[in-house]
Amino acid sequence: MSQFGATFRSFSTRRTLESKQTEIFSKMSEKWWDPNGTVKPLHAMNLLRIPWIRDRLGAIGAFKPAITESTPLSGLSILDVGCGGGFLSEPLSRLGGNVVGLDCNSDMLNVAISRLEKKNLSNLNYVQSTIEEYVDENMENYDVVVASEVIEHVEKKGEFIKCCVKCLKPGGSMFVTTNSKSVISGFFGITVAEKIFRLVPEGTHHYDMFVDLDDLKQLLQKEECDTIFSSGMVYNPFINKWYFIENPYILHYALHAMKVKK
């Protein structure tokens, strides 16, 4: 363990993240925290997904009902899988959660750690590893596992989900946001976002790696993790804002599942 709680380790080929995707993220790392830069939509998504995670945890009684307090997630252990530069890890830790940001990309983690040194967030740590390696020593360690905008870059989705769920305590919550697998999602998520508006670098997404909501539910259920909430999401690039919509099969979706208690 280094100063500021960052752990870097070597890992084997046990990884589900597609290698070309890792290269793309490395190139994006320098401008990761620019709110008008390469990943502008991800910055905007925080305004929707962070309150959503907080409120969903409140709805199932994961913390005391006073969610208006500044640190409602106090006492909860949270694993942010594929944390990148720390977009989600930082605000979740500010809400009081004991957060570990996990990523196999050292370029992205260096960005996250450089901010951690300045922000002095004692309840936030970063680990360089794959989830497939990390799970070996961290089974049932976490109250919450988050995989936001990650699974669409993963090749072996079943193995990825299995490892994420293994890190959850019985009764723990898993949160996922990702692209729906529909013709409309492919058009807007790839053609419009990457080639027309250039909201993200071309090649960031591949339609054949998108996962249908029902397929993801089945992968989770196979690991004894039941989906209790799902909702569609849509991004308006003209005003840089995300919204929840009723239909989760069109563009984007958010999912909350709970691991069955033993």
C-alpha positions, 0 to 999 in steps of 0.5 A: 500500500502506497501513500494515499491508499493506492495499490498497484499490482501485476496481474495475469491474463485473467481479464474480461476487458477487451484490450483495444478498449483499454488502449482507447481509455489510456488515450483519453486519460489526460482529459478525463476530468475536463467537463467539456472534454472527451468524456463530457457525457459521463460528467453529465451522467453523475448528476443522474446516477449518483442521486439514483444510487443514493436513493435506491440504497435508501429505498431498501433500508441500506442506511438510515432514512435521513438521506438529506444528510451530507454523508448518508452512505457512511458505513457502507463499503463500496467497490467501483469496478472500472473506476477510470479516473474516479468519476464515480468513486470521488462523489460516492466517497464524499457521500460517506461511503468507504470506496475502493476504485478498481481499474486495470488501466494504470494511466486512468488510475494515475489520473485518479490518484493525482486528484486523491492526493489533492482532495485528501479523501481518507475513505477512498482508495484505488487498486490497479487490478482486474475484477477477476484477480481482485475477487480472490481476496475480496469475496463478500467484502462489499455492501455495494458494487457499482459497474457503471458504463463498463460491461459494454467494454467487456468480452466475457460478460458472464465471468465479469458479473460472476466476479462482481457478485462474488465481491458482494455481501449477501443482501448487498446491492449491485448497480449497472448502467450501460447501453441497451442492445437495440438498433436505436441505441447502436445508431445514437450510441455509435453513429451519432455520439462517436461519428457525428457529435464526436462526444466520445472517441470513435471506436469507444463502443461496439454494438456486438458488445452491448448487452440486452437488459433481459440477458443481463438480468439472467446473468445476475440471476444465475449468480443468485442476484435478483434485479429489483429495479430497472429504468431507461436513460436518455442523453440530450447532447444539446443541453448536456443532460441525462434523464430517466425514461420508462422504457429500458430497451431503447437507448440506455438503462440503469439496473439495481440488483440485490444478492440473495441473503443466505 
